[in-house]
Amino acid sequence: MFLQSELFIKRKNYSETIKLLDQEQKLSESSLKKIRYQYVQAQFPTLEGNMKKAFERFEIIAQKSLDFEIVFREKMS
């Protein structure tokens, strides 16, 4: 799917890229990978000039990243 999403990005077909990343995110068992996929997806609205939507997505990711870090540190203690 990575190569396919890369092709969609080059063609500026961001909606298809987002769909593929959604599928990858659902299949992934890693919380860190899920956050990474969401981070990549959050960048597409900026490319389309939709800064409000991008900001909303980045805020969600920031909260999830913080939650992930807190849980990770608790497990390491």
C-alpha positions in Angstrom: 0.0 0.0 0.0 2.9 2.3 0.6 3.9 2.5 -3.1 0.3 3.1 -4.0 -0.1 5.9 -1.5 3.1 7.4 -2.8 1.7 7.4 -6.3 -1.5 9.1 -5.1 0.6 11.8 -3.4 2.6 12.5 -6.5 -0.6 12.8 -8.5 -2.0 15.1 -5.7 -4.9 12.7 -5.1 -4.9 13.2 -1.4 -8.3 11.8 -0.7 -7.2 8.4 -2.0 -4.0 8.6 0.0 -6.0 9.3 3.2 -8.2 6.3 2.5 -5.2 4.0 2.1 -3.6 5.4 5.3 -6.9 4.8 7.1 -6.7 1.2 6.1 -3.1 0.9 7.2 -4.0 2.5 10.5 -6.8 0.0 11.1 -4.6 -2.9 10.3 -1.7 -1.7 12.5 -1.4 -3.0 16.0 1.3 -0.5 17.0 0.0 2.7 18.7 3.1 4.6 17.5 2.5 3.6 13.9 -1.2 4.7 14.2 -0.1 8.1 15.4 2.4 8.4 12.6 -0.3 7.6 10.0 -2.5 10.2 11.5 0.4 12.7 11.4 0.9 12.1 7.7 -2.8 12.4 7.1 -2.9 15.7 9.0 -0.5 17.3 6.5 -2.8 16.9 3.5 -5.2 19.6 4.5 -2.3 22.1 4.6 -1.4 21.2 1.0 -5.0 21.9 0.0 -4.9 25.2 2.0 -7.4 24.0 4.7 -5.4 25.2 7.7 -8.4 24.9 10.1 -8.8 21.2 9.4 -5.1 20.6 9.6 -4.9 22.4 12.9 -7.8 20.3 14.3 -6.0 17.1 13.2 -2.7 18.1 14.7 -4.4 19.0 18.0 -5.8 15.4 18.1 -2.5 13.9 17.3 -0.7 16.0 20.0 -3.1 14.8 22.6 -2.8 11.1 21.5 1.0 11.5 21.5 1.0 12.9 25.0 -1.3 10.1 26.2 1.0 7.5 24.5 4.1 9.0 26.1 2.5 9.0 29.6 1.5 5.3 29.3 4.9 4.4 27.9 6.7 6.1 30.8 4.4 4.4 33.3 5.2 1.0 31.8 8.9 1.7 31.9 8.8 2.6 35.6 
